Amino acid sequence: MSDVNALTERIDALEMRLTYQDVTIETLNQTITEQWKQIDALTRQLAELKERLQEAESNAPGPANEPPPHY
């Protein structure tokens, strides 16, 4: 009878560990999903800023490295 009790206790302990692991995995999954959303938004924002900078540089008058007229 003690063998049955010992096995029952081991199974219960394993089930509890599995439950905690499932919760941890779900929490990590949610965290990673949120981080990827942030990374995606930042990547799009960076692409927009790069495009705007290129437009501003192409619309700028004259070359940027031109020496001043007094040289």
Backbone as numpy.savetxt, mean C-alpha at the origin, in Angstrom:
# Nx Ny Nz CAx CAy CAz Cx Cy Cz
-9.85 -42.73 29.03 -10.67 -41.54 29.03 -9.81 -40.29 29.03
-8.65 -40.33 29.69 -7.79 -39.15 29.73 -7.21 -38.85 28.35
-7.00 -39.92 27.55 -6.52 -39.70 26.19 -7.54 -38.92 25.37
-8.80 -39.23 25.55 -9.86 -38.54 24.83 -9.91 -37.08 25.28
-9.78 -36.86 26.59 -9.78 -35.48 27.11 -8.57 -34.70 26.59
-7.44 -35.35 26.57 -6.22 -34.68 26.08 -6.38 -34.32 24.60
-6.91 -35.25 23.82 -7.12 -34.96 22.40 -8.15 -33.85 22.20
-9.18 -33.87 23.00 -10.21 -32.83 22.91 -9.61 -31.46 23.24
-8.78 -31.42 24.27 -8.12 -30.16 24.64 -7.18 -29.69 23.53
-6.46 -30.60 22.92 -5.54 -30.23 21.83 -6.32 -29.72 20.63
-7.42 -30.38 20.32 -8.25 -29.94 19.20 -8.83 -28.56 19.49
-9.30 -28.35 20.71 -9.84 -27.04 21.08 -8.76 -25.96 20.96
-7.56 -26.27 21.41 -6.46 -25.30 21.33 -6.13 -24.99 19.87
-6.11 -26.01 19.04 -5.84 -25.80 17.62 -6.94 -24.98 16.96
-8.18 -25.23 17.32 -9.29 -24.46 16.76 -9.20 -22.99 17.17
-8.81 -22.74 18.41 -8.66 -21.35 18.86 -7.53 -20.66 18.11
-6.41 -21.37 17.94 -5.29 -20.79 17.20 -5.70 -20.49 15.76
-6.42 -21.40 15.16 -6.88 -21.22 13.79 -7.80 -20.00 13.68
-8.67 -19.83 14.65 -9.58 -18.69 14.65 -8.79 -17.39 14.74
-7.80 -17.33 15.65 -6.98 -16.12 15.79 -6.18 -15.87 14.51
-5.70 -16.93 13.88 -4.96 -16.76 12.64 -5.87 -16.25 11.53
-7.08 -16.74 11.48 -8.03 -16.25 10.47 -8.30 -14.75 10.66
-8.47 -14.34 11.89 -8.71 -12.92 12.19 -7.48 -12.10 11.79
-6.31 -12.58 12.12 -5.08 -11.88 11.78 -4.91 -11.77 10.28
-5.16 -12.84 9.57 -5.04 -12.83 8.11 -6.04 -11.84 7.50
-7.24 -11.82 7.98 -8.24 -10.89 7.46 -7.84 -9.44 7.74
-7.31 -9.18 8.92 -6.85 -7.83 9.27 -5.70 -7.41 8.36
-4.75 -8.31 8.14 -3.64 -8.01 7.25 -4.12 -7.78 5.82
-5.07 -8.56 5.39 -5.62 -8.40 4.04 -6.28 -7.04 3.89
-7.04 -6.62 4.86 -7.68 -5.31 4.81 -6.63 -4.19 4.79
-5.59 -4.34 5.59 -4.53 -3.34 5.64 -3.83 -3.23 4.29
-3.51 -4.37 3.70 -2.83 -4.38 2.41 -3.73 -3.78 1.33
-5.00 -4.09 1.37 -5.94 -3.54 0.39 -5.98 -2.01 0.50
-6.06 -1.49 1.71 -6.07 -0.04 1.91 -4.76 0.59 1.43
-3.64 -0.07 1.70 -2.35 0.47 1.26 -2.27 0.49 -0.26
-2.76 -0.53 -0.92 -2.74 -0.55 -2.39 -3.62 0.54 -2.96
-4.75 0.81 -2.32 -5.61 1.91 -2.77 -4.86 3.23 -2.66
-4.15 3.42 -1.55 -3.38 4.65 -1.37 -2.25 4.74 -2.39
-1.56 3.65 -2.61 -0.46 3.63 -3.58 -1.00 3.95 -4.97
-2.13 3.37 -5.33 -2.72 3.61 -6.64 -3.10 5.08 -6.79
-3.73 5.66 -5.77 -4.11 7.07 -5.82 -2.88 7.96 -5.93
-1.85 7.66 -5.18 -0.62 8.46 -5.23 0.08 8.31 -6.58
0.04 7.14 -7.17 0.64 6.92 -8.48 -0.09 7.75 -9.53
-1.41 7.76 -9.48 -2.18 8.57 -10.43 -1.91 10.06 -10.22
-1.82 10.47 -8.96 -1.55 11.87 -8.65 -0.16 12.27 -9.15
0.81 11.41 -8.98 2.16 11.68 -9.46 2.18 11.80 -10.98
1.45 10.94 -11.66 1.39 11.00 -13.13 0.76 12.32 -13.58
-0.29 12.77 -12.89 -0.91 14.04 -13.22 0.06 15.20 -13.02
0.78 15.17 -11.90 1.74 16.24 -11.63 2.87 16.25 -12.65
3.30 15.08 -13.05 4.35 14.98 -14.06 3.87 15.58 -15.38
2.64 15.25 -15.75 2.06 15.78 -16.98 1.93 17.31 -16.91
1.47 17.82 -15.78 1.33 19.26 -15.61 2.69 19.95 -15.67
3.70 19.34 -15.08 5.04 19.92 -15.10 5.58 19.95 -16.53
5.35 18.89 -17.28 5.80 18.86 -18.67 5.09 19.94 -19.49
3.80 20.12 -19.25 3.06 21.17 -19.95 3.60 22.54 -19.59
3.87 22.76 -18.30 4.39 24.05 -17.85 5.78 24.30 -18.45
6.60 23.28 -18.51 7.94 23.45 -19.09 7.85 23.74 -20.59
6.92 23.11 -21.28 6.80 23.34 -22.72 6.21 24.72 -23.02
5.45 25.28 -22.09 4.86 26.61 -22.28 5.74 27.72 -21.72
6.85 27.38 -21.08 7.74 28.39 -20.49 8.47 29.13 -21.61
8.64 30.43 -21.45 9.34 31.20 -22.49 10.84 30.99 -22.44
11.45 30.67 -23.57 12.90 30.54 -23.69 13.47 29.37 -22.93
14.73 29.06 -23.21 15.39 27.98 -22.48 15.65 28.36 -21.02
15.60 27.36 -20.18 15.76 27.61 -18.74 17.20 27.92 -18.38
18.17 27.47 -19.17 19.59 27.67 -18.83 20.22 28.82 -19.61
19.44 29.69 -20.15 19.97 30.83 -20.91 20.62 31.84 -19.97
21.84 32.30 -20.27 22.48 33.26 -19.37 21.75 34.61 -19.43
21.85 35.38 -18.39 21.21 36.71 -18.38 21.81 37.59 -19.47
21.08 38.62 -19.91 21.54 39.46 -21.01 22.85 40.22 -20.74
23.19 40.49 -19.48 24.39 41.27 -19.20 25.69 40.49 -19.37
25.65 39.22 -19.71 26.88 38.45 -19.93 27.37 38.61 -21.30
